[in-house]
Amino acid sequence: MNISTVVNLPQEIVLTLRQSSEDIVVEMKRALAVKYYQEQRLSLGQCAELAEMNKEDFIEYLSKQHISIFRFESEDEISEDMKNA
């Protein structure tokens, strides 16, 4: 089930962007998905769904934004993970 919400944008902004409102909505969803992924508020799969992408495409999108899907707190965690690989 989807929930609809209305976002009012100033006409001047939309005209300046020279994009359709549909394209702006897509960009907004993707930006929100990235934000929620970085904040760990939603899972990778949920963020991909929010961005209207499959997981593989969302991972590629994150990569293009220079955002890693690997979450390590320290160099030691990376080293430990590499030892176990």
C-alpha positions as CSV (number, residue, x, y, z in Angstrom):
1,M,0.0,0.0,0.0
2,N,1.3,3.5,-0.9
3,I,0.5,6.7,0.9
4,S,0.3,9.9,-1.1
5,T,1.5,13.2,0.2
6,V,1.5,16.7,-1.4
7,V,4.6,18.8,-1.5
8,N,4.2,22.4,-2.6
9,L,7.1,23.8,-4.5
10,P,7.5,27.5,-5.5
11,Q,6.8,27.9,-9.2
12,E,10.0,29.9,-9.6
13,I,12.1,27.0,-8.3
14,V,10.4,24.5,-10.6
15,L,10.9,26.8,-13.6
16,T,14.5,27.4,-12.7
17,L,15.2,23.6,-12.5
18,R,13.6,23.1,-15.9
19,Q,12.4,19.7,-14.9
20,S,9.0,18.1,-14.8
21,S,7.4,17.8,-11.4
22,E,7.6,14.0,-11.9
23,D,11.4,14.2,-12.3
24,I,11.7,16.4,-9.2
25,V,9.7,13.9,-7.2
26,V,12.0,11.1,-8.4
27,E,15.0,13.1,-7.3
28,M,13.4,13.9,-4.0
29,K,12.7,10.2,-3.3
30,R,16.2,9.2,-4.2
31,A,17.7,12.0,-2.0
32,L,15.5,10.9,0.9
33,A,16.4,7.3,0.4
34,V,20.2,8.2,0.5
35,K,19.7,10.3,3.7
36,Y,17.7,7.5,5.4
37,Y,20.3,4.9,4.4
38,Q,23.2,7.0,5.7
39,E,21.3,7.6,9.0
40,Q,20.5,3.8,9.2
41,R,16.9,4.6,9.6
42,L,15.9,2.2,6.8
43,S,17.5,-0.9,5.4
44,L,19.2,-1.0,2.0
45,G,16.1,-2.8,0.6
46,Q,13.7,-0.3,2.0
47,C,15.8,2.6,0.7
48,A,15.9,1.0,-2.7
49,E,12.1,0.7,-2.6
50,L,11.7,4.3,-1.6
51,A,14.0,5.3,-4.5
52,E,12.0,3.1,-6.8
53,M,15.0,1.0,-7.8
54,N,16.0,-2.5,-7.3
55,K,18.8,-3.2,-4.8
56,E,21.5,-3.5,-7.4
57,D,20.7,-0.2,-9.0
58,F,20.4,1.5,-5.6
59,I,23.8,0.2,-4.6
60,E,25.2,1.5,-7.9
61,Y,23.5,4.8,-7.2
62,L,25.0,5.0,-3.8
63,S,28.4,4.3,-5.3
64,K,28.0,7.2,-7.7
65,Q,27.3,9.4,-4.7
66,H,30.5,8.1,-3.1
67,I,28.6,6.2,-0.4
68,S,29.8,2.8,0.6
69,I,27.4,0.0,1.5
70,F,30.1,-1.4,3.9
71,R,29.8,-0.1,7.4
72,F,32.9,-0.3,9.5
73,E,33.4,1.7,12.6
74,S,37.2,1.4,12.7
75,E,40.3,0.2,10.8
76,D,40.4,-2.7,13.2
77,E,37.0,-3.9,12.0
78,I,38.1,-3.8,8.4
79,S,41.3,-5.7,9.2
80,E,39.3,-8.3,11.2
81,D,36.8,-8.7,8.4
82,M,39.6,-9.1,5.8
83,K,41.2,-11.9,7.9
84,N,37.9,-13.7,8.0
85,A,37.2,-13.4,4.3
